[in-house]
Amino acid sequence: MDADSQTITIHLLGALFAGGVIGLERSFHGRPAGFRTHALVCLASSLLMLITLYQLKWLPGVPLDTVRTDPTRMAQGIMTGIGFLGAGVIFKEGLSVRGLTTAASIWITAAIGILIGIGFYFPAVLGTALTVGTLSLFRWVEAKLPSHFYAHHFVRFDRGNAMPEQELKQFVTSSGFTIANMSYRLSDDGFWFEYRMVIRTINPDNISTFAAALRNMENVRAFRISPTGD
């Protein structure tokens, strides 16, 4: 194996390894774009950048000063194309949007593949380590940080036995929530009256406690609490 073949092999195996490591973390958490997707994205990016690294192989025998290429244009094209793949893993699940982190991990995996493709190993290795650390360690940090939890909530009563608005608001706030965007709905048949709102709390355990309290109220005919998230 000549020196060029060895270099190409090292680049491609390095890209496959870096993409696989990042993809393993995504697969572990059950994401649709996981081990194979990230490995292929990184490998493809490295392959495409090898085209610019060995651009003289395109036109053998052509003098060096006649070849005019801009390697950064290939990198720009890769990152633009990866945007379509990243958009494919972002989806709406109920009232939540999921896949944003996976899309970001695909994008940075492509960038790492570009670095490995041109042989810029130190930032590629460091970037891989930081990416895996962000996806795993930062998940734990994020879970420990205080944050607000939002949910869409509606509660239904008989039309003639609806809980007064002020009483309902006091009940919701006493359960640890604040209320935003209160709205009202009367069913088409005129039998049911609904309150709809967005509720917020800093303690996610309040949601299950609140649901249990609503379940025990005899005048409640139906309710829904739909947490939102990224």
Backbone bond lengths (Angstrom), bond angles and torsions (degrees), N, CA, C in turn:
res aa  C-N    CA-C-N  psi(-1)  N-CA   C-N-CA  omega(-1)  CA-C   N-CA-C  phi
1 M - - - 1.471 - - 1.528 109.04 -
2 D 1.352 115.98 126.57 1.453 119.13 -178.27 1.527 110.62 -78.70
3 A 1.335 115.49 176.08 1.463 120.73 -174.44 1.531 111.31 -63.31
4 D 1.346 118.00 -40.07 1.463 120.64 -179.87 1.525 111.07 -63.92
5 S 1.313 116.87 -42.10 1.462 120.39 -179.96 1.524 110.84 -64.71
6 Q 1.334 116.45 -39.11 1.465 119.76 177.61 1.533 110.74 -63.38
7 T 1.328 115.66 -43.37 1.464 119.81 -179.83 1.523 111.05 -62.76
8 I 1.322 115.66 -44.98 1.468 119.91 -179.92 1.532 110.36 -62.32
9 T 1.326 116.51 -42.96 1.472 120.67 179.93 1.521 110.98 -61.67
10 I 1.320 116.65 -44.12 1.469 120.81 179.75 1.522 110.61 -62.23
11 H 1.332 115.90 -44.00 1.459 120.06 -179.82 1.527 111.50 -60.76
12 L 1.331 115.93 -47.44 1.457 119.66 -175.39 1.522 112.16 -70.95
13 L 1.327 117.20 -40.37 1.466 119.50 177.78 1.528 110.72 -66.59
14 G 1.329 116.13 -37.55 1.465 119.51 177.26 1.516 111.71 -63.81
15 A 1.345 116.46 -41.76 1.460 120.51 178.14 1.527 111.02 -65.37
16 L 1.333 116.84 -41.98 1.458 120.68 178.97 1.526 111.05 -61.94
17 F 1.331 116.14 -40.71 1.469 120.46 179.86 1.532 110.98 -67.34
18 A 1.341 116.58 -47.42 1.472 120.18 -177.96 1.530 110.87 -61.84
19 G 1.336 117.11 -46.30 1.456 119.90 178.55 1.514 112.38 -64.11
20 G 1.352 116.32 -37.55 1.458 119.82 179.08 1.510 112.82 -65.42
21 V 1.331 117.03 -39.48 1.470 120.93 179.80 1.527 110.43 -62.72
22 I 1.327 116.63 -45.25 1.463 119.95 178.70 1.530 110.09 -66.16
23 G 1.330 116.79 -41.43 1.458 120.65 -179.70 1.507 113.75 -65.21
24 L 1.331 117.53 -31.13 1.463 120.30 178.37 1.513 111.51 -60.82
25 E 1.334 116.60 -39.65 1.465 119.84 179.44 1.518 110.17 -64.86
26 R 1.333 117.16 -39.97 1.465 120.68 179.04 1.536 110.75 -68.17
27 S 1.339 117.55 -40.48 1.461 120.76 178.83 1.520 111.30 -65.31
28 F 1.326 116.11 -37.85 1.465 120.62 -179.62 1.517 111.11 -59.41
29 H 1.334 116.58 -34.08 1.464 120.78 -179.19 1.528 112.15 -96.21
30 G 1.329 116.27 16.21 1.460 120.66 171.38 1.507 115.57 71.06
31 R 1.331 117.93 27.84 1.458 120.19 -179.29 1.532 110.40 -81.73
32 P 1.341 118.03 148.33 1.466 120.07 -176.73 1.527 113.29 -65.08
33 A 1.320 117.75 -32.84 1.469 121.43 176.12 1.528 107.40 -101.35
34 G 1.318 116.22 102.04 1.457 119.69 -172.81 1.514 113.90 -121.52
35 F 1.319 116.36 -129.15 1.461 123.39 -170.93 1.529 111.99 -58.02
36 R 1.319 117.91 -55.56 1.464 120.49 -175.56 1.521 111.95 -67.66
37 T 1.333 117.03 -40.82 1.476 120.12 -178.52 1.518 111.16 -61.02
38 H 1.335 116.77 -49.59 1.462 120.11 -178.20 1.529 110.99 -66.56
39 A 1.327 117.26 -38.87 1.464 119.66 178.87 1.526 110.64 -62.84
40 L 1.326 117.45 -42.26 1.460 120.78 -179.67 1.525 112.19 -69.65
41 V 1.331 117.17 -37.93 1.464 120.35 178.13 1.528 110.46 -61.88
42 C 1.320 116.24 -46.42 1.468 120.10 -179.29 1.531 110.58 -66.32
43 L 1.328 116.48 -41.70 1.465 120.67 179.34 1.530 110.81 -63.87
44 A 1.326 117.00 -43.73 1.460 120.31 -179.90 1.525 111.47 -63.84
45 S 1.325 116.44 -41.30 1.467 119.59 179.11 1.516 110.69 -62.62
46 S 1.333 116.04 -41.57 1.465 120.01 178.92 1.520 111.13 -65.28
47 L 1.331 116.76 -42.63 1.460 120.37 178.65 1.529 111.50 -59.49
48 L 1.329 116.51 -44.95 1.457 119.92 -178.25 1.520 112.06 -66.14
49 M 1.322 116.98 -35.96 1.465 118.81 178.34 1.525 111.94 -73.20
50 L 1.339 117.29 -25.85 1.466 119.30 174.81 1.525 111.21 -64.24
51 I 1.332 115.95 -26.58 1.468 119.60 176.72 1.517 110.33 -60.85
52 T 1.341 116.27 -41.60 1.466 119.25 179.75 1.523 110.83 -76.90
53 L 1.352 116.59 -31.53 1.466 118.98 -179.87 1.526 110.81 -66.84
54 Y 1.326 116.19 -33.77 1.470 120.96 -179.67 1.530 109.77 -115.01
55 Q 1.317 115.85 46.49 1.449 119.88 -175.67 1.525 112.79 -64.67
56 L 1.324 117.22 -25.16 1.471 119.07 179.61 1.527 111.92 -70.06
57 K 1.343 117.05 -16.15 1.468 120.32 177.39 1.527 111.34 -72.32
58 W 1.342 116.70 -18.97 1.460 119.36 -178.85 1.539 110.64 -65.32
59 L 1.334 114.21 -41.88 1.465 120.10 -174.84 1.522 109.48 -125.74
60 P 1.317 117.20 77.80 1.469 119.10 -177.84 1.525 111.20 -62.71
61 G 1.310 114.39 137.34 1.452 119.98 178.48 1.506 114.34 88.72
62 V 1.328 116.94 -6.65 1.470 119.57 179.18 1.527 108.38 -84.11
63 P 1.319 119.26 132.19 1.472 121.03 179.43 1.524 111.82 -56.37
64 L 1.333 116.09 146.02 1.459 122.34 -176.53 1.517 111.95 -58.44
65 D 1.342 117.25 -38.92 1.453 118.53 -174.45 1.531 113.33 -73.88
66 T 1.325 117.37 -5.30 1.462 119.41 177.66 1.525 112.47 -94.74
67 V 1.352 117.28 -8.46 1.462 121.26 -179.35 1.526 108.47 -93.83
68 R 1.326 116.11 121.83 1.454 121.18 -179.21 1.536 108.73 -127.74
69 T 1.311 116.90 100.68 1.468 121.05 178.00 1.524 109.44 -131.59
70 D 1.316 115.10 155.19 1.464 121.71 178.19 1.531 108.52 -116.98
71 P 1.340 118.56 102.29 1.467 120.77 -177.17 1.520 113.41 -59.15
72 T 1.335 117.58 -27.36 1.473 118.68 -177.73 1.532 111.62 -67.57
73 R 1.332 117.67 -23.91 1.459 119.66 178.90 1.521 110.67 -68.04
74 M 1.323 117.37 -34.60 1.456 120.33 175.74 1.523 110.21 -64.10
75 A 1.341 116.40 -43.94 1.467 119.90 178.79 1.525 111.06 -61.57
76 Q 1.330 116.88 -41.10 1.462 120.58 178.40 1.525 111.24 -62.53
77 G 1.332 115.89 -40.74 1.456 119.52 179.15 1.513 112.25 -65.65
78 I 1.330 116.90 -38.67 1.466 120.94 178.46 1.515 110.23 -62.55
79 M 1.328 117.08 -49.15 1.458 120.61 -176.69 1.521 111.63 -65.42
80 T 1.332 116.45 -33.86 1.469 119.30 176.45 1.522 110.59 -67.09
81 G 1.328 116.31 -44.66 1.459 120.18 179.89 1.516 113.03 -64.41
82 I 1.323 116.68 -36.74 1.457 120.55 179.67 1.524 110.61 -64.40
83 G 1.335 117.32 -26.32 1.458 120.04 177.83 1.520 112.57 -57.95
84 F 1.344 117.25 -35.47 1.459 120.31 178.28 1.528 111.19 -69.24
85 L 1.326 116.49 -39.02 1.463 120.04 177.88 1.520 110.22 -66.30
86 G 1.337 116.75 -41.76 1.462 120.07 178.62 1.514 111.93 -63.20
87 A 1.329 116.71 -38.19 1.467 120.06 178.94 1.521 111.27 -63.83
88 G 1.334 116.34 -27.66 1.461 119.83 -178.21 1.521 114.17 -71.12
89 V 1.339 117.97 -19.41 1.468 119.71 -179.12 1.522 111.90 -99.00
90 I 1.339 117.07 -0.37 1.464 120.50 175.85 1.522 108.04 -93.03
91 F 1.296 116.99 123.31 1.454 119.86 -178.39 1.527 110.46 -145.24
92 K 1.313 114.26 158.32 1.459 122.17 -179.44 1.518 108.24 -96.29
93 E 1.305 115.78 124.43 1.456 122.20 -179.55 1.519 108.04 -119.66
94 G 1.341 115.82 99.12 1.459 118.60 -174.20 1.518 109.45 67.94
95 L 1.323 116.23 -120.88 1.460 121.43 178.60 1.525 111.99 -101.85
96 S 1.338 116.89 7.68 1.458 121.52 -178.06 1.523 110.46 -110.82
97 V 1.315 115.93 151.16 1.460 122.81 174.22 1.512 107.68 -107.39
98 R 1.328 117.01 124.60 1.448 121.70 -177.23 1.524 110.03 -121.85
99 G 1.329 116.10 158.47 1.454 121.39 175.20 1.507 115.36 99.37
100 L 1.338 117.98 -1.08 1.462 119.84 -177.80 1.524 111.46 -64.86
101 T 1.333 116.47 -42.36 1.468 119.49 -179.91 1.523 110.90 -67.23
102 T 1.340 117.24 -40.02 1.462 120.70 178.20 1.531 110.50 -63.15
103 A 1.334 116.95 -40.58 1.467 120.10 177.62 1.529 110.75 -61.98
104 A 1.331 116.51 -41.10 1.464 119.87 178.18 1.524 110.92 -65.77
105 S 1.339 116.93 -37.42 1.471 119.58 -179.95 1.525 110.75 -68.30
106 I 1.330 118.19 -35.22 1.467 120.67 175.70 1.522 110.38 -64.83
107 W 1.303 115.95 -41.18 1.469 120.38 -179.21 1.529 111.38 -63.16
108 I 1.331 116.71 -45.42 1.465 118.86 -178.73 1.529 110.56 -73.52
109 T 1.328 118.13 -28.24 1.468 120.49 175.33 1.521 110.36 -63.36
110 A 1.324 116.56 -39.10 1.466 120.16 176.14 1.530 110.87 -62.68
111 A 1.332 116.04 -40.99 1.469 119.69 178.76 1.527 110.70 -63.10
112 I 1.340 117.21 -40.83 1.464 121.09 178.41 1.525 109.85 -64.34
113 G 1.338 116.16 -40.27 1.462 119.21 177.12 1.515 112.65 -61.28
114 I 1.324 117.40 -37.88 1.457 121.48 177.00 1.527 110.37 -62.32
115 L 1.335 116.57 -44.60 1.468 120.41 -179.86 1.522 111.39 -62.53
116 I 1.339 116.08 -42.53 1.468 118.93 179.10 1.521 110.14 -68.24
117 G 1.320 116.41 -35.75 1.452 120.09 -179.53 1.527 113.66 -61.04
118 I 1.329 116.71 -32.50 1.469 119.40 179.13 1.528 111.71 -96.97
119 G 1.355 115.98 2.91 1.461 119.76 176.80 1.509 114.76 82.49
120 F 1.318 117.59 20.90 1.458 122.19 179.12 1.531 107.56 -91.77
121 Y 1.331 115.91 76.03 1.461 121.59 -165.00 1.530 114.23 -73.05
122 F 1.326 117.45 -41.58 1.470 118.40 -174.47 1.533 112.52 -59.60
123 P 1.345 119.11 -52.18 1.474 117.18 178.13 1.523 112.31 -65.56
124 A 1.346 117.66 -28.05 1.465 119.55 178.46 1.529 110.87 -67.28
125 V 1.342 116.46 -45.33 1.469 120.31 179.29 1.523 110.00 -66.17
126 L 1.330 116.36 -45.26 1.464 120.10 178.98 1.525 111.13 -62.75
127 G 1.333 116.64 -40.93 1.455 120.47 178.43 1.524 112.01 -64.18
128 T 1.333 116.87 -38.48 1.466 120.52 177.33 1.519 110.63 -63.18
129 A 1.330 116.11 -46.42 1.466 120.15 -179.77 1.527 111.11 -62.48
130 L 1.313 116.72 -43.26 1.466 120.22 -179.52 1.536 111.37 -67.58
131 T 1.325 116.35 -35.93 1.461 119.72 179.13 1.523 111.39 -66.26
132 V 1.346 116.07 -47.71 1.465 119.66 178.43 1.525 110.09 -62.85
133 G 1.338 116.88 -40.42 1.456 120.05 178.07 1.517 112.31 -63.03
134 T 1.339 116.09 -40.03 1.463 119.85 178.96 1.526 111.20 -65.02
135 L 1.330 116.57 -43.13 1.457 120.59 -177.68 1.521 113.24 -69.29
136 S 1.337 117.11 -31.27 1.463 120.05 -176.46 1.530 111.89 -100.05
137 L 1.322 116.90 -57.65 1.465 120.24 -176.01 1.522 111.49 -67.28
138 F 1.317 117.22 -42.74 1.463 119.81 -178.13 1.525 112.00 -66.18
139 R 1.326 117.04 -24.47 1.465 119.89 175.13 1.521 110.07 -61.24
140 W 1.343 115.35 -42.63 1.465 120.23 179.00 1.528 110.36 -67.65
141 V 1.345 116.53 -42.38 1.465 120.33 179.27 1.521 110.28 -62.79
142 E 1.333 116.49 -43.24 1.458 121.18 -178.94 1.525 111.27 -62.29
143 A 1.344 115.97 -37.44 1.468 119.90 179.55 1.524 111.57 -67.57
144 K 1.341 116.87 -28.21 1.462 120.82 -178.55 1.524 112.79 -84.69
145 L 1.319 116.78 -20.70 1.467 119.84 -177.58 1.529 110.41 -73.68
146 P 1.322 116.90 140.41 1.475 118.90 174.98 1.523 109.92 -67.90
147 S 1.312 115.73 138.66 1.459 119.84 179.87 1.518 109.33 -155.52
148 H 1.315 116.00 164.50 1.451 121.32 178.59 1.526 109.98 -89.89
149 F 1.317 116.07 141.36 1.450 122.57 176.02 1.532 107.97 -113.79
150 Y 1.323 115.63 127.61 1.454 121.08 -177.39 1.532 109.70 -109.88
151 A 1.338 114.87 151.61 1.469 120.32 176.63 1.518 109.13 -150.18
152 H 1.325 115.49 144.93 1.457 121.14 170.32 1.522 107.51 -87.59
153 H 1.315 115.92 132.62 1.463 120.27 -173.40 1.524 110.52 -135.15
154 F 1.330 115.70 134.05 1.455 119.17 168.18 1.521 108.55 -134.02
155 V 1.312 115.58 149.87 1.461 121.92 178.23 1.522 107.91 -137.18
156 R 1.344 116.47 136.35 1.457 122.23 -173.19 1.528 110.36 -116.05
157 F 1.333 114.83 138.87 1.459 122.03 177.97 1.529 109.37 -129.12
158 D 1.341 115.34 162.58 1.465 118.79 167.02 1.526 107.96 -61.32
159 R 1.323 116.45 144.09 1.457 120.10 -176.33 1.534 111.90 -57.03
160 G 1.323 117.25 -39.83 1.454 120.24 -177.72 1.512 114.51 -87.94
161 N 1.352 117.10 0.36 1.466 120.28 -177.71 1.531 111.09 -134.34
162 A 1.325 115.99 36.19 1.466 120.42 -178.29 1.530 110.42 -76.11
163 M 1.295 116.48 141.01 1.459 121.37 176.63 1.528 108.96 -67.12
164 P 1.314 118.62 133.51 1.470 120.36 177.49 1.525 111.01 -57.86
165 E 1.317 115.36 146.54 1.469 120.00 -175.53 1.521 112.28 -57.56
166 Q 1.302 118.72 -45.72 1.456 120.92 -178.25 1.529 111.35 -63.32
167 E 1.326 115.80 -38.81 1.470 119.65 178.39 1.521 110.60 -65.43
168 L 1.338 116.50 -40.72 1.460 120.07 178.05 1.527 111.09 -64.66
169 K 1.329 116.75 -44.18 1.465 119.87 179.23 1.527 111.10 -60.82
170 Q 1.316 116.65 -41.14 1.462 119.66 179.11 1.525 110.94 -65.27
171 F 1.335 116.28 -38.69 1.465 120.48 178.01 1.526 111.34 -63.88
172 V 1.340 116.66 -42.96 1.468 120.84 -179.44 1.523 110.87 -66.33
173 T 1.323 117.35 -46.22 1.463 120.22 -178.57 1.527 111.70 -67.76
174 S 1.332 117.59 -33.67 1.465 119.89 177.64 1.523 112.03 -70.06
175 S 1.343 116.48 -16.01 1.471 121.23 177.25 1.520 111.74 -89.04
176 G 1.340 116.43 3.64 1.462 120.11 175.51 1.507 114.88 98.11
177 F 1.336 118.39 19.25 1.454 121.73 -177.70 1.522 111.09 -118.69
178 T 1.315 114.45 156.77 1.462 121.18 164.92 1.522 107.57 -111.29
179 I 1.327 116.42 154.52 1.468 121.89 -172.49 1.520 110.24 -113.81
180 A 1.327 115.68 139.74 1.465 121.68 173.68 1.517 108.48 -138.91
181 N 1.319 116.13 151.85 1.472 122.77 172.56 1.530 112.63 57.31
182 M 1.310 116.51 51.92 1.466 120.32 176.57 1.531 110.10 -68.68
183 S 1.329 116.44 132.75 1.458 121.59 175.95 1.526 108.81 -139.03
184 Y 1.332 115.76 169.88 1.453 121.02 -172.06 1.526 108.63 -134.92
185 R 1.325 115.05 149.52 1.459 118.94 179.78 1.521 109.95 -148.51
186 L 1.322 115.24 133.43 1.455 122.24 172.88 1.525 107.35 -108.50
187 S 1.335 117.15 129.78 1.463 120.51 -176.56 1.521 110.94 -63.75
188 D 1.327 115.43 158.30 1.463 120.54 -177.23 1.524 112.30 -60.76
189 D 1.331 116.82 -34.50 1.462 118.92 -179.70 1.526 112.58 -83.06
190 G 1.343 117.06 -5.58 1.450 121.41 176.18 1.519 115.09 80.71
191 F 1.336 118.30 6.38 1.465 120.76 -176.86 1.527 112.74 -88.51
192 W 1.327 117.45 -28.39 1.460 120.54 -171.87 1.521 111.15 -117.59
193 F 1.310 115.29 146.14 1.468 122.00 173.55 1.524 107.71 -124.33
194 E 1.341 116.88 132.59 1.461 121.67 -174.88 1.519 110.99 -123.80
195 Y 1.313 115.15 142.10 1.458 123.22 165.97 1.531 107.17 -103.34
196 R 1.321 116.33 133.69 1.470 121.82 176.13 1.522 108.31 -124.60
197 M 1.336 115.58 140.71 1.462 119.40 -175.75 1.522 110.29 -162.12
198 V 1.314 115.21 165.95 1.468 122.26 169.10 1.523 106.45 -106.91
199 I 1.325 116.28 126.96 1.458 120.87 -179.27 1.524 109.58 -113.62
200 R 1.332 115.40 153.33 1.460 121.20 -176.16 1.523 109.51 -137.12
201 T 1.341 115.61 141.85 1.459 121.13 177.09 1.526 108.48 -148.70
202 I 1.331 115.58 160.53 1.467 119.43 175.82 1.520 110.91 -100.99
203 N 1.319 116.98 -4.47 1.463 121.58 -179.99 1.520 108.91 -121.46
204 P 1.332 119.41 108.66 1.473 120.66 -177.42 1.524 113.11 -63.42
205 D 1.330 117.74 -21.52 1.472 119.81 178.00 1.523 111.64 -65.71
206 N 1.333 116.77 -21.86 1.464 119.58 178.93 1.528 112.18 -62.50
207 I 1.332 116.69 -26.24 1.464 119.99 -177.13 1.524 110.83 -65.42
208 S 1.334 117.70 -48.09 1.462 119.74 -179.85 1.528 111.26 -67.43
209 T 1.325 117.21 -36.62 1.469 120.41 177.50 1.521 110.66 -64.61
210 F 1.321 116.14 -41.71 1.457 121.53 179.13 1.531 110.76 -64.25
211 A 1.341 116.59 -42.14 1.460 120.46 179.07 1.533 111.19 -62.87
212 A 1.342 117.00 -39.86 1.463 120.44 178.47 1.523 111.03 -64.26
213 A 1.334 117.05 -39.42 1.467 120.34 179.18 1.523 111.03 -65.48
214 L 1.321 117.89 -41.00 1.462 121.02 178.33 1.526 111.19 -65.59
215 R 1.328 115.78 -37.39 1.457 119.80 -178.90 1.534 111.92 -64.02
216 N 1.313 116.17 -28.01 1.468 121.07 -178.03 1.533 113.40 -89.17
217 M 1.328 117.90 -1.28 1.459 121.16 179.44 1.530 109.14 -89.25
218 E 1.317 117.19 119.85 1.460 121.38 -173.82 1.522 113.37 -68.06
219 N 1.331 117.87 -29.28 1.467 119.44 -177.86 1.529 113.31 -83.53
220 V 1.336 117.20 -4.02 1.466 120.66 176.68 1.528 108.70 -83.85
221 R 1.325 116.56 121.40 1.457 120.95 -179.57 1.528 112.53 -91.49
222 A 1.294 116.99 -30.48 1.470 121.38 177.84 1.516 108.21 -164.57
223 F 1.321 116.04 152.66 1.458 120.29 174.35 1.523 108.85 -154.38
224 R 1.306 114.61 162.11 1.466 121.08 175.59 1.502 109.09 -147.03
225 I 1.335 116.14 137.55 1.459 123.65 174.48 1.530 106.48 -126.23
226 S 1.310 117.33 111.50 1.472 121.69 -175.22 1.520 109.48 -117.18
227 P 1.352 117.45 98.71 1.474 119.69 178.81 1.513 110.70 -62.16
228 T 1.313 115.37 145.05 1.456 121.75 175.58 1.515 108.45 -104.73
229 G 1.312 116.89 161.38 1.461 120.59 -179.76 1.499 111.00 -171.81
230 D 1.380 116.14 177.75 1.462 121.51 -179.07 1.514 109.42 -90.97
